[in-house]
């Protein structure tokens, strides 16, 4: 007979303890340990548990010609590296109401030739039917099947007898394994249910998508081993009150983790934004206002134009304020120190407020020059020509350093109508100078200031 005992498991990181403590010794979180009954199975011989599995030479392993399955969304395929890999497991997380379920239901409805199963542990079949009926892709959805079930044994039984070629589970925190004496959403349930589903789908070459909840810190809830089990981890971001959504790849065994996808939430579902630069660049920018500049950053293989706004004013209180939204505050302090020390601009007694429009967070160092230009424009109260785009990284000695993929950045800026593009002088070559006479190279901040403000 199997023996049972109790242990305490952290909901945040999965750390196990023999007694309850207020603070987890692994992740340092408070009040995250809960009691769990563990059943110790009888010893068994596992040597022949999976007959037929033996080491193979890597050259003898057979490969498939068509290993990817299109998702129906160009932006989602970009994140995945070209589509779903057969047998791969994808984990999608995001805030409640951001559109995770809508995105995947739309994807299933667009994959009209694929027999797919939508497993829901949160909604009834009538609710899913109503949600699908308001989507534009609802016509011709005979290949999409809905299964409202939480029991992982029942789900695996349906998969084995249903000949499905694609599976979505919404969500993994609602599943439970009857063999475990714990409630759904606990670390052991999430770990065991995910493992069984991933193992089955890899064996049958069925793409599996798991929808996951996130915790108060904004990361996917459950044990960290869940992210190790899957092949791809995608974060779906956006304000529920806003229109735009962003897909980010946090892990991808079959593609890049630097790609991003953009969507717009409408009444009929999610719509792809194929030209995201239009989101971050305002068409109605006032030519008479100072403190606004534009730069082109790279997100994976895509160039994005973003607008930087700065406000520089005299400090009312003793200590000047440094407030930044969408740009690292420590990096802003470094930029201000360079302008003060190397270029002679007196900013130590000024309040500086910086904002990247569109609610976008930028880590690309190529935006440094736009930050500098916006700050100088606001400080001198001189507006910048709306036809100017600046690209470059700022060095600690005031020099402008090279950036990656300058050609793509220049082409994106010119495509959107910018007549002059300032880039690092080291990257001005004969080719882009002849093809685009508006490309101007600058070596340092003083050259940039003179070239723009005269």
N, C-alpha and C positions, 0 to 999 in steps of 0.2 A: 504494500500500500504506500502511495506517495505521501511524503511528509510535507507539512506546511510550516512556515514561520513568517513573521512580519519584519518589514524593514521600512525605512523612511527614505523617500526618493524626492530629489529636487525637481520641481516642475520646469525650472528654467534651464538647467544644464544636465540633469539626469544623474547627479552625484548621489551615491547611496550611503546611508548612515544606519548604524544599529540602534540609535536612539534619536529622539527628536531634539533639535536645537533651533534656536530662533534665527540664526544666520548661517547660510550655507557656507561651508569652509572652502568650496571650490569657486563659485561665482560671486560670493560675498553679498548675495541678495537676502533680504529679510523675509521671513514667513512664507517660504516657498516649498518647505518640506511637508509631505503628506504621507500618511501611513498606507502601506500596501502589503497585501497578503501574497506571499510567494509560495508556489507549489513546486516542490522538488520532485522531478520525475524519477522513476526507477531507472537504474543503469540499463543501457541498451548498447547493442553492438552497432556502431555507425560506420564500420568499414565498408559495408556493402549497401549503405542506405540509398545511394544513387548509382546503380550499376551502369556501366557503359561510359563513365567519365574517366578518362585517362589522359596523361600528358600527350600533347601533339606538337610537332614541329610547326613553327609559325608559318613556314612556306606551304605546309600541307592543309592549312585551314581554308575552307572554301569561303569565297566572298560572294555577295549578291550584287547584281547590276544596279537595280533601283532600290537603294536603301533609304531614301527619303520620301516622305509623304507631305505634300503641300498642305498648309493650314487654311488656305483660303484668304489669308491676309498677307500682303507684301511686307508690312512692317513686322509682323510676328515671325515670318520666315527669315527676315533679316536678323532678328535676335537669335533664332535657333540655329543660324548658320546655313539656311537653305531649306528648312522644313523639318518635320519630325523624323528622327531616326527610328527605323523599325526595331522594336525591342527596347527602346530607350525610355527612361522615366524622367518626367519633367515636374518640378514643383513650382507652383505660382503662389506668391503671397502678396498681401496688400491690405489696406485699411478696409473696414466694413463699408459696403456701399460704393466702393471705387469702381466696380464693374468687372470683377474677375469672372463671375458666373456668366454674365452677359457676353463677355469676350469669347469664352469657350463654347457657349451655346451657339453663338453666331458662327464660330469656326466649324462646328459640327454640321450646321445647316448648309454651309458652303461646300463641304466635302460630300457632295451628293452621291458619289459612286462608292463611298466607303460605308460599310455596315458598322455602326458605332453604338456604344452603350454609354448613356449618361447616368451615373449612379449618384443619387441625391440622398443625403442623410439629414438635410435641413428643410427641404420643401416637399410638398405633396405633388403628385403628378398633375393635378389640376392647376396648381400654381405655375409649374414649369410650362404647361401648355398655354396658359394665358400670357406668360412672358415671351414665349416663342412666337405667338400670333402677332405681336406688335413689331417684330423684327422684319426687315425688308426681305430677308432670305428665307422666309417661312415656306414658300411654295416649293414643292418637291422634296419634302422631308421624310419620305417613307423609310429611309435607311437609318434614321435616328431613333433609338429605343431608350425609353426612360425606365429606370429601375430604382424605386424608393426603398432602400434597405441599408441597415447599419451593420448587420452581421457579416463579418468577412467570410465565413464559411458559405453562406448563401450567395454571396457575390462571386466567389470562386466557382461554385457549382453552376451558376448561370453562365459564367464565362466559358467554362469547359464544354457546355452543351449548346452554346449560342452562335458559334462561328463568327465572333466579332473581330473586327480588324483595328478598332480604336476604342480606348476606354478613358473616360473622365470620371474622377471621384471628387464629389463636392459635399463635405470636405473631409480630409483625413482625420481631423480631430473628433469626428462624430462616429467613427468606426469602432467596433469592439470585437474581441476574440472571446468566445464563450469559455475557452479553456483557462482564461486568466480571471482571477477574482479581484477585479478592479473596474472602476467606472470608465466610460469613454473619455478620451482626452488626456488620460494620465500618460506618463512617460512610457510605461511598459506597454500599454495598449497601442499607442501611436507607433512605437518601435516595431512591435510584433506584426501589427496589421500591415504596415508599410512594407516590411520585409517580405511577407507572404505574397502581397500583390506584385511587388517588383520582381520577385523570383519567378512567379508564374508568367508574367508578361515578357520577361527576357527569354524564357524557355520557348514561348510561342511566337516570338518576334512581333509582339503587339505594342504599339506606342501607348504609354500610360501617362496621364496628366493628373497630378494630385493638387487640389486647391488647399492651401493652408492658411490658418489664422495667424495673426501677428500679435505680439504682446505690447505692453505699454511703451517699451523702448523702441518699437517700430521694426523689430526683427521677427522672423518666423517663429511661432510658438512651438514648444515641444523639444525633445532632445536634439542635440547637435548631430547625433548619428543619422537623423532623418535627412539632413543635407548631404551627408556622405553616401547614403544609400542611392540617391538619385543621380542622374547624369547632368541635369541642367537645373539651375535655380534662377527663377525670374522674379523680380520685384515689380509690382504694378503700383505706380505712384500717382498722386493727384489729389486735389481738393475736391471733396464731394460737392461743394457749392460752386466749383468752377466747371469749365467746359472741357479742359484739356487733360489728357492722361499720358503718362510716360511709362514705357516698358524698359527696364534695365536688366541686363544679364549679370548676375553675381557669380555664376559658375556655369561653365559649358565645356564638356569634354569633347564636343564635336564642332566647336566654333569659337569665335572671339567673344571676350567678355567686355569689349569696349563699345559694342554697338548699342544703339537706342532706337526705340520705336515710339511714334507719336500718334495719338488718337484723339478724336473729339467726340464727346458724349452728346448724342442727340436723342430725340424722342423715339426714333426708330432703331436705336442701338448705337454702336460705336462706328465711327467713320475714320478711315485712315487719313492722316495728314502727311501727304507725300512731299510737301515743301514747308518744313517746320520753321524755316527762317522767317516766314510771314508772321508767325506767332509772336516772335520776340522783337520784330522791327515794326514800329508804329508808322503807318502811312501818313498820319497827320502831325508829324513832328514840326514844331514851331521853329522856323529858321532864326528867330530873334532871341531864343532862350539859350543861355549858356549852361555848361555842365553836362552836355549829352554827347556821347561818342559811340561809334560802332566798331566792332571787331568781328573777325571770323574765327571760330574755334573748331576743333576737330573732335567728333565723337565717333570713334571707330573709323569707318571709311567715308563718313559723311561730314561735309562742312556745314556749320550752322552760324548764321549771323545773329549776334546778340547786341543789345543796346545797353550801355553803361550810363548811369546817371549819378552825378555827384553834386553835393551841396557843401560849400565851404563858407563858413561865417565866423565872425569873432566870437570867442568863448565868453559866455555870459558869466559862468562860474569860474572858480579858480583852476580846475583841472579840465583841459579840453576833452571833448567827447570824441570817441572813434567808434562809429556804428556802421556795420556792414551787413548787407543781406544778399546772399548768393555768392559772396567772395570771402575768402578766409580773412578774418580780422587780423591775425598775426602777419599775414602777407601784406595787408593794407598798412600796418605799422612800419613794415620794412620799406615799402614804396615811399611813404612819407619821410622816412629817415634818409633815403637816397636823395630825394628832392631837396631836402634841407641841407644835407652835408655836401653833396656833389654838385648841385645845380644852383644853389643860392636862393631858393624859394623859401620864404619865411612862413612856415606852417605850424610851428610848434605851439603857437598861441591861438590856433584856429580849431573850431569844431569841424569835423569832416564826417559827412554821412554819404554812404555809397550803396547803390542798389543795382542789381541785375534785373532788368525788366522781365516780366512773364513768370516770376516765381522760379527761375531756373538757377541751379547751383553749378558753378563753373570751377573746375580744377585745372583746366588747360592753361599753362603759363603763357600761351600766346595772347591772352587777353590783358596782360600787364600794361601794354602800351595804351590801350583804350582807357584803362583805369587812370593812368598818368595824365592822359589828355583831358579826360573829364574833370579831374581835380584842378588842373591848371586853368582850364576854361572857366570853371566856376570861381576860382580864386581871382582871376583877372577880370571876370565878368565880360568875357569876349565869346560870342557864339561861334560854333564850329560849322563849317560848310556841310550841309546834309549829304553832299556827294563824296565825302571823305570816309574811308575805312582804314583803320590802323591795325597792324598785326606785328607782334613781337614780344619777346621776353625781356624783362628789365634785369640788368646785372647790378651788383652792389657798387660798382664804380660808375654807374650812370650810363654804361654802354647798352646797346640794344642787341640782344643775342638772337641767334637763329632759332627757328621753330621747325617742327616736322611738317611735311607735306605742304610746302608753300604754294605749289602750283594749283592744288585743289582749292585752297583758300582764296587765291586770287580769282580763279574762274567763278567761284560762287559769289564773290563780291561784285564782279563785273556783270554776272548774269542778272543780279538784282538792281542794276543800274548805277552803281557807284563809279564815278569818273576818275577818282584818284585813290590809289591804294598805297599806303606807306608800309614798307616791309624792311627787315634788316638789310643793310647794304651788302652784307656778305652773300645774300641770296638773290641779288639782282643779277641775272645772267642775260646773255644775248638773246636767248629765245623769248622769254617773257617780256623783255624790254621792247623788242621789235613788234611782237604780236599785240602788246598792250602798252601803248605809250604812257598811260596814266600810272604805271607802276613806278614808284619813287623809293629809292633806298636811303636810309638814314642810319648814322652810326651811333648817335647818342641823343640824349634828351634835348640838348641845346639846338641840335640840327632839326629835330622834330618841331620844336617850339617856333623856330625861325621859319621853317617851311610852311607851317600852317597859319601862324599869326602874323608873319611878315616882319 
